[in-house]
Amino acid sequence: MTTIRKLYKAADSVVGYQKRANFLHTLRYRLGNYFVWSTREDRDKLMINHRKDICIEGYPRSANTYTVLLVEKYADRPLEIGHHLHLAAQLKRAIHYDIPAVLLIRKPQDAITSLLLRERAVSIENAIKWYIYFHKGLRIYKDRLIIWEFNELINDPASHLKMLQQRVKNFSIEVGEIDSEAIFQEIDQLDRITKEKEVSANEFNLINSRPGKGKKQKKEQLLAELKANPKYRAWLEECEELYQFFTTP
């Protein structure tokens, strides 16, 4: 992990913000199937280890924050959760430790366009390849993963919590009506802390976690541009095949 973090720091010598960002994201998705690491020491606590109760990981923009807040809010005790590194190796290590491993998955056209809108420094190629590398590396673990599809989770979080209750040791939930709005409000606050200073008010409505007419139009426009490129269209088809693999019983 120390070596990988040094590589990240070495990226500061790469001239140009966009080139540096592309280098970092390429490093992340290419190594993310093999190593668990965090880019900063203050994120080391998110890494999976044998003391964790559960691991929750997915490609970015796949309800990662929503799921972690959901589990924390309705658990009967504080849980140690490995999350938010967006590395397939996190889930693999959780399986190795016999820790419940939740894979969050979202339709590729939705997840990728959402990521591109939110993280302007991520190139189109890196966004698509990240989706491919992340999911391809987990195929052989499908039967050992708890797979939560984005729309199903958002529409029925209670049944997903009940499912989790059967898999996590010494864990129970009093599942009644889930207050998803309270969770989204908390996500809004986190978004404002991390993003509001970087973008205008109109742009903030495009990158937050709420659906919206303007965001939908932007995503549809972006998706049309991606599909118009033969190379990107072929990669998106591979992404769709991976999505179908994990979401089909």
C-alpha positions in Angstrom: 0.0 0.0 0.0 2.9 2.4 0.8 4.3 1.9 -2.7 1.0 2.6 -4.3 0.5 5.7 -2.2 4.0 6.9 -3.3 2.9 6.4 -6.9 -0.1 8.7 -6.2 2.2 11.3 -4.7 4.5 11.0 -7.7 1.6 12.0 -9.9 2.1 15.5 -8.6 5.0 15.8 -10.9 2.8 15.0 -13.9 2.3 18.3 -15.8 -1.3 19.4 -16.2 -4.3 18.7 -14.0 -6.2 16.6 -16.5 -3.2 14.4 -17.3 -2.5 13.9 -13.6 -6.1 13.0 -12.9 -6.1 10.5 -15.8 -2.9 8.9 -14.5 -4.4 8.5 -11.0 -7.7 7.0 -12.2 -5.9 4.6 -14.6 -3.7 3.4 -11.7 -6.8 3.0 -9.6 -8.8 0.8 -11.9 -5.9 -1.3 -13.1 -4.6 -2.2 -9.7 -8.0 -2.2 -7.9 -8.5 -5.9 -8.6 -5.3 -6.9 -6.8 -4.6 -4.5 -4.0 -6.5 -2.7 -1.3 -5.2 0.7 -0.5 -6.4 4.2 0.2 -5.1 7.4 -1.4 -4.8 9.2 1.9 -4.0 8.1 5.5 -7.3 9.5 6.8 -9.1 7.0 4.6 -7.2 4.0 5.8 -10.1 3.3 8.2 -12.3 2.5 5.2 -10.1 -0.5 4.2 -11.4 -4.0 4.9 -9.7 -6.1 7.6 -10.6 -9.1 9.7 -12.2 -6.9 12.4 -14.9 -5.4 10.1 -18.5 -6.5 10.3 -19.3 -6.0 6.6 -17.9 -4.7 3.3 -20.0 -2.5 1.0 -18.4 -1.6 -2.3 -19.5 -0.6 -5.8 -18.5 1.4 -8.8 -18.9 5.1 -8.0 -22.4 6.6 -8.3 -24.0 3.2 -7.4 -25.6 4.2 -4.1 -22.4 3.7 -2.1 -23.1 6.5 0.4 -26.8 5.8 0.6 -26.2 2.2 1.5 -23.6 2.9 4.1 -25.8 5.5 5.8 -28.8 3.2 5.5 -27.1 0.3 7.2 -25.6 2.6 9.9 -29.0 4.3 10.6 -31.0 1.1 11.1 -28.4 -1.2 12.6 -29.0 -2.1 16.3 -25.4 -1.4 17.1 -22.4 0.5 15.6 -20.9 -1.5 12.7 -17.3 -1.6 11.4 -17.8 -1.2 7.6 -15.2 -1.3 4.8 -16.5 1.0 2.1 -16.0 3.8 -0.4 -12.6 2.8 -1.9 -14.3 1.5 -5.1 -11.9 -1.3 -5.4 -12.9 -4.9 -6.3 -10.1 -6.1 -4.1 -12.0 -4.8 -1.1 -14.8 -7.3 -1.7 -12.3 -10.1 -2.5 -10.5 -9.6 0.8 -13.8 -9.6 2.7 -14.7 -12.9 1.1 -11.3 -14.2 2.2 -12.0 -13.1 5.8 -15.5 -14.6 5.5 -17.0 -11.2 6.0 -20.3 -10.4 4.3 -19.5 -8.6 1.0 -22.1 -6.4 -0.6 -21.6 -5.6 -4.2 -23.6 -2.5 -5.3 -24.3 -2.5 -9.0 -26.1 0.0 -11.3 -26.9 0.0 -15.0 -23.7 1.1 -16.7 -25.2 3.9 -18.8 -26.6 5.5 -15.6 -23.5 5.0 -13.4 -21.0 6.1 -16.0 -22.8 9.2 -17.1 -23.5 10.2 -13.5 -19.8 9.8 -12.7 -18.8 11.9 -15.7 -21.1 14.7 -14.7 -19.9 14.7 -11.1 -16.2 14.2 -11.6 -15.1 16.4 -14.5 -11.5 15.2 -14.2 -12.4 11.6 -15.0 -12.0 10.9 -18.7 -14.6 9.0 -20.7 -12.2 6.2 -21.3 -11.3 5.8 -17.7 -14.9 6.0 -16.6 -15.9 3.1 -18.9 -12.8 1.0 -18.3 -13.2 1.4 -14.5 -16.7 -0.1 -14.8 -15.3 -3.0 -16.8 -12.3 -3.7 -14.7 -14.2 -3.4 -11.4 -16.9 -5.9 -12.3 -14.9 -8.3 -14.5 -12.6 -9.0 -11.6 -15.5 -10.1 -9.5 -17.2 -12.6 -11.8 -15.8 -15.7 -10.2 -17.0 -14.5 -6.8 -20.6 -14.0 -7.9 -22.0 -16.8 -5.7 -20.3 -15.5 -2.6 -21.4 -11.9 -3.0 -24.5 -10.2 -1.7 -25.6 -8.3 -4.9 -27.8 -5.2 -4.5 -29.0 -3.6 -7.7 -29.3 0.2 -7.5 -32.9 0.7 -8.5 -34.1 -2.3 -6.5 -32.3 -1.0 -3.4 -33.6 2.5 -3.7 -37.2 1.3 -4.3 -37.2 -1.3 -1.5 -34.4 -0.7 1.1 -36.3 -2.6 3.8 -36.2 -5.9 2.1 -32.5 -5.5 1.5 -31.9 -4.8 5.2 -33.8 -7.9 6.1 -31.6 -9.9 3.7 -28.5 -8.4 5.4 -29.7 -9.4 8.8 -29.5 -13.0 7.8 -25.8 -12.7 6.8 -24.2 -10.4 9.4 -23.2 -12.0 12.8 -24.8 -10.5 15.9 -26.7 -8.0 13.9 -30.4 -7.1 13.9 -32.6 -4.4 12.5 -36.1 -3.2 13.5 -37.2 -2.6 9.9 -40.4 -0.5 9.6 -40.8 2.3 7.2 -37.4 3.5 5.9 -36.9 7.2 5.9 -35.0 7.5 2.7 -35.6 11.3 2.6 -33.6 11.7 5.8 -30.7 9.7 4.2 -30.8 11.8 1.1 -30.8 15.0 3.1 -27.6 13.8 4.9 -26.1 13.0 1.5 -27.0 16.5 0.3 -25.1 17.9 3.3 -22.0 15.8 2.5 -22.2 16.9 -1.2 -22.3 20.5 -0.2 -19.2 20.1 2.0 -17.2 18.4 -0.7 -18.6 20.0 -3.9 -20.5 23.2 -3.5 -17.4 25.4 -3.4 -16.2 23.9 -6.7 -19.3 24.5 -8.8 -22.1 26.9 -9.4 -25.6 26.4 -7.9 -26.9 25.2 -11.3 -24.0 22.8 -11.7 -24.5 21.5 -8.1 -28.0 20.3 -9.1 -26.3 18.2 -11.8 -23.8 16.5 -9.6 -25.8 15.8 -6.4 -27.5 12.6 -5.7 -31.0 13.7 -6.4 -32.8 13.0 -9.7 -33.8 16.0 -11.8 -35.1 17.0 -15.2 -31.9 18.9 -16.0 -29.7 16.1 -14.9 -31.7 13.5 -16.9 -31.3 15.6 -20.0 -27.6 16.0 -19.6 -27.1 12.3 -19.0 -29.2 11.4 -22.1 -27.1 13.9 -24.2 -23.9 12.5 -22.8 -25.0 8.9 -23.4 -25.9 9.7 -27.0 -22.4 11.1 -27.6 -20.8 8.0 -26.1 -22.9 5.6 -28.3 -22.0 7.7 -31.4 -18.4 6.7 -30.9 -17.8 3.1 -32.1 -15.0 2.4 -29.5 -17.1 3.7 -26.6 -20.2 1.9 -27.9 -18.3 -1.4 -27.9 -17.1 -0.9 -24.4 -20.6 0.1 -23.2 -21.9 -3.2 -24.6 -19.3 -5.1 -22.5 -20.4 -3.1 -19.5 -24.0 -4.1 -20.1 -23.0 -7.8 -20.4 -21.3 -7.5 -17.0 -24.4 -5.9 -15.5 -26.6 -8.6 -16.9 -24.2 -11.3 -15.6 -24.4 -10.0 -12.0 -28.1 -9.1 -11.9 -29.5 -12.3 -13.6 -30.1 -15.1 -11.2 
